[in-house]
Amino acid sequence: MEGNKTKPRVILVFGAPCSGKTTFACNFAKKYSLAYYDLAAIKDDNKFSHDDIMTILELLSRTKQNLIIEGCLDTESARSEVRSVFYNAGYEPALVWIQTDVSTIRNRMKFKFKSVAKAKEEYNSAVDALEAPSDNEHPIILSGKHTFETQNKHVISGLADFKTNDRKR
């Protein structure tokens, strides 16, 4: 990744379900040989508690590797807590918010769940829990409908313009 030669980076990806978070995060991780972690999948697959996830994040922060993480970042307080772990370990955490229009998300969810009722239930539950970023979070905002190359250019540009004082917590 360009733009920072001294501190490791952690990129925290969040957004509505089926907005394109995983597609972006996996492609970005692959392109730059980054370790990628989906905290929600880790938590669900292993029945981990919040404290377990925080322990994993503490351990990851000790690696000093550049990382890309998604999941368990739905609220401003959750994002702040995760950012603090990495900031305190010497990282420059950056937020990437994936936005996609509601009709696209609903269509993707219908396809994923193969049930309109299940898609609606999952969508309503997730959207109720999701908090848009506040002004002080300064996320890099991406469209979940753009190509990866367009998203990649936007993130690299955003990271190059990154100012620790603006985004540190």
Contacts in CASP RR format, 6 or more apart in sequence:
PFRMAT RR
TARGET T0000
AUTHOR 0000-0000-0000
METHOD contacts of the structure
MODEL  1
MEGNKTKPRVILVFGAPCSGKTTFACNFAKKYSLAYYDLAAIKDDNKFSH
DDIMTILELLSRTKQNLIIEGCLDTESARSEVRSVFYNAGYEPALVWIQT
DVSTIRNRMKFKFKSVAKAKEEYNSAVDALEAPSDNEHPIILSGKHTFET
QNKHVISGLADFKTNDRKR
1 9 0 8 1.000
1 32 0 8 1.000
1 34 0 8 1.000
1 66 0 8 1.000
1 156 0 8 1.000
1 159 0 8 1.000
2 156 0 8 1.000
2 159 0 8 1.000
2 160 0 8 1.000
3 159 0 8 1.000
3 160 0 8 1.000
3 162 0 8 1.000
4 92 0 8 1.000
4 159 0 8 1.000
4 162 0 8 1.000
7 90 0 8 1.000
7 91 0 8 1.000
7 92 0 8 1.000
8 64 0 8 1.000
8 65 0 8 1.000
8 66 0 8 1.000
8 67 0 8 1.000
8 90 0 8 1.000
8 91 0 8 1.000
8 92 0 8 1.000
9 66 0 8 1.000
9 67 0 8 1.000
9 91 0 8 1.000
9 92 0 8 1.000
9 93 0 8 1.000
9 94 0 8 1.000
9 159 0 8 1.000
10 61 0 8 1.000
10 66 0 8 1.000
10 67 0 8 1.000
10 68 0 8 1.000
10 69 0 8 1.000
10 86 0 8 1.000
10 91 0 8 1.000
10 92 0 8 1.000
10 93 0 8 1.000
10 94 0 8 1.000
11 25 0 8 1.000
11 28 0 8 1.000
11 34 0 8 1.000
11 67 0 8 1.000
11 68 0 8 1.000
11 69 0 8 1.000
11 93 0 8 1.000
11 94 0 8 1.000
11 95 0 8 1.000
11 96 0 8 1.000
11 155 0 8 1.000
11 159 0 8 1.000
12 69 0 8 1.000
12 70 0 8 1.000
12 73 0 8 1.000
12 79 0 8 1.000
12 82 0 8 1.000
12 83 0 8 1.000
12 93 0 8 1.000
12 94 0 8 1.000
12 95 0 8 1.000
12 96 0 8 1.000
13 21 0 8 1.000
13 24 0 8 1.000
13 25 0 8 1.000
13 68 0 8 1.000
13 69 0 8 1.000
13 70 0 8 1.000
13 71 0 8 1.000
13 73 0 8 1.000
13 96 0 8 1.000
13 98 0 8 1.000
14 21 0 8 1.000
14 70 0 8 1.000
14 71 0 8 1.000
14 73 0 8 1.000
14 74 0 8 1.000
14 79 0 8 1.000
14 95 0 8 1.000
14 96 0 8 1.000
14 97 0 8 1.000
14 98 0 8 1.000
14 130 0 8 1.000
15 21 0 8 1.000
15 73 0 8 1.000
15 74 0 8 1.000
15 97 0 8 1.000
15 98 0 8 1.000
15 99 0 8 1.000
15 130 0 8 1.000
16 98 0 8 1.000
16 99 0 8 1.000
16 100 0 8 1.000
16 105 0 8 1.000
16 123 0 8 1.000
16 126 0 8 1.000
16 127 0 8 1.000
16 130 0 8 1.000
17 105 0 8 1.000
17 109 0 8 1.000
17 122 0 8 1.000
17 123 0 8 1.000
17 126 0 8 1.000
18 100 0 8 1.000
18 105 0 8 1.000
18 108 0 8 1.000
18 109 0 8 1.000
18 112 0 8 1.000
19 98 0 8 1.000
19 99 0 8 1.000
19 100 0 8 1.000
19 105 0 8 1.000
19 144 0 8 1.000
20 98 0 8 1.000
20 100 0 8 1.000
20 144 0 8 1.000
21 70 0 8 1.000
21 71 0 8 1.000
21 98 0 8 1.000
22 38 0 8 1.000
22 70 0 8 1.000
23 148 0 8 1.000
24 96 0 8 1.000
24 98 0 8 1.000
24 142 0 8 1.000
24 144 0 8 1.000
24 148 0 8 1.000
24 151 0 8 1.000
25 36 0 8 1.000
25 38 0 8 1.000
25 68 0 8 1.000
25 69 0 8 1.000
25 70 0 8 1.000
26 36 0 8 1.000
27 148 0 8 1.000
27 152 0 8 1.000
28 34 0 8 1.000
28 68 0 8 1.000
28 148 0 8 1.000
28 151 0 8 1.000
28 152 0 8 1.000
28 155 0 8 1.000
29 35 0 8 1.000
29 36 0 8 1.000
29 68 0 8 1.000
31 152 0 8 1.000
32 66 0 8 1.000
34 65 0 8 1.000
34 66 0 8 1.000
34 67 0 8 1.000
34 68 0 8 1.000
35 60 0 8 1.000
35 63 0 8 1.000
35 65 0 8 1.000
35 66 0 8 1.000
35 67 0 8 1.000
35 68 0 8 1.000
36 67 0 8 1.000
36 68 0 8 1.000
36 69 0 8 1.000
37 56 0 8 1.000
37 60 0 8 1.000
37 67 0 8 1.000
37 68 0 8 1.000
37 69 0 8 1.000
37 70 0 8 1.000
38 69 0 8 1.000
38 70 0 8 1.000
38 71 0 8 1.000
39 53 0 8 1.000
39 56 0 8 1.000
39 57 0 8 1.000
39 69 0 8 1.000
39 70 0 8 1.000
39 71 0 8 1.000
39 72 0 8 1.000
39 73 0 8 1.000
40 70 0 8 1.000
40 71 0 8 1.000
40 72 0 8 1.000
41 71 0 8 1.000
42 48 0 8 1.000
42 53 0 8 1.000
42 56 0 8 1.000
43 52 0 8 1.000
43 53 0 8 1.000
43 72 0 8 1.000
46 52 0 8 1.000
48 56 0 8 1.000
53 72 0 8 1.000
54 81 0 8 1.000
54 85 0 8 1.000
57 82 0 8 1.000
57 85 0 8 1.000
57 86 0 8 1.000
58 85 0 8 1.000
58 89 0 8 1.000
60 67 0 8 1.000
60 69 0 8 1.000
61 85 0 8 1.000
61 86 0 8 1.000
61 88 0 8 1.000
61 89 0 8 1.000
61 90 0 8 1.000
61 91 0 8 1.000
62 89 0 8 1.000
64 89 0 8 1.000
69 82 0 8 1.000
72 78 0 8 1.000
72 82 0 8 1.000
73 79 0 8 1.000
73 82 0 8 1.000
74 126 0 8 1.000
74 129 0 8 1.000
74 130 0 8 1.000
74 131 0 8 1.000
75 129 0 8 1.000
75 130 0 8 1.000
75 131 0 8 1.000
76 131 0 8 1.000
76 133 0 8 1.000
76 134 0 8 1.000
76 137 0 8 1.000
79 95 0 8 1.000
79 133 0 8 1.000
79 137 0 8 1.000
80 169 0 8 1.000
82 93 0 8 1.000
83 93 0 8 1.000
83 95 0 8 1.000
83 168 0 8 1.000
83 169 0 8 1.000
84 169 0 8 1.000
86 93 0 8 1.000
87 93 0 8 1.000
87 168 0 8 1.000
87 169 0 8 1.000
92 162 0 8 1.000
92 164 0 8 1.000
92 167 0 8 1.000
92 168 0 8 1.000
93 167 0 8 1.000
93 168 0 8 1.000
94 140 0 8 1.000
94 158 0 8 1.000
94 159 0 8 1.000
94 162 0 8 1.000
94 167 0 8 1.000
95 133 0 8 1.000
95 137 0 8 1.000
95 138 0 8 1.000
95 139 0 8 1.000
95 140 0 8 1.000
95 167 0 8 1.000
96 139 0 8 1.000
96 140 0 8 1.000
96 141 0 8 1.000
96 142 0 8 1.000
96 155 0 8 1.000
97 132 0 8 1.000
97 133 0 8 1.000
97 139 0 8 1.000
97 140 0 8 1.000
97 141 0 8 1.000
97 142 0 8 1.000
98 142 0 8 1.000
98 143 0 8 1.000
98 144 0 8 1.000
99 141 0 8 1.000
99 142 0 8 1.000
99 143 0 8 1.000
99 144 0 8 1.000
100 143 0 8 1.000
100 144 0 8 1.000
100 145 0 8 1.000
101 145 0 8 1.000
104 144 0 8 1.000
104 145 0 8 1.000
105 123 0 8 1.000
106 119 0 8 1.000
106 120 0 8 1.000
106 123 0 8 1.000
109 119 0 8 1.000
109 122 0 8 1.000
109 123 0 8 1.000
110 116 0 8 1.000
110 119 0 8 1.000
112 119 0 8 1.000
113 119 0 8 1.000
113 122 0 8 1.000
133 139 0 8 1.000
137 167 0 8 1.000
138 166 0 8 1.000
138 167 0 8 1.000
140 154 0 8 1.000
140 155 0 8 1.000
140 158 0 8 1.000
140 159 0 8 1.000
142 151 0 8 1.000
142 154 0 8 1.000
142 155 0 8 1.000
143 151 0 8 1.000
144 151 0 8 1.000
146 154 0 8 1.000
END
